[in-house]
Amino acid sequence: MTSLPSADSETDRFFRQWLETFAGYVREVDYASARPLFHPDVLAFGTHNDVIPGLDQWVSTQWDNVWPKTTDFRFVLDQASILASSDGTMATVIAPWTSTGYHPDGSAFSRPGRATMVFSKNNDRWLCVHSHMSLNRGVPQASHANRQVKAW
């Protein structure tokens, strides 16, 4: 059996930086800056919905129910795996993440999860075409912070 199709070092570095960039937008609650990282017709899974068709619906039903209500979102880069097709047109990123959630009384709790994202390269530009982010088992789904959205 052959090994998984690991990304070359340049592609690996690109996606690790992509994860850092996206995580920064989540921490800043900056939807406007995060949008160009995704295909407009992205298909996503998330905590609040099963299949979410399209970026606009994903932002309104998932991002807006999570990003303002949590803090400290980061991918665990040393546990990330970056896979890529041999022709360099598709990639998959698998990474755990951490964040902080808040109980109704304002007390904080650890809110770890995992992500799988699929990317397609078109005209030398990588766009995420599928994302599945989910909480680890036993982590409370609701978080009650109320941060401002920086940009829609």
Protein Blocks (a to p, Z undefined) as FASTA:
>chain_A
ZZdddddfklmmmmmmmmmmmmmmmmnopaklmmmmpcfkbccddfkbcbdehjklmmmm
mmmmmmmmpghiacdfklcccdddfkopaccdddddddddddfkopacdddddddddddd
eehiacdfbdcddddehiafbdcbdcddfbZZ
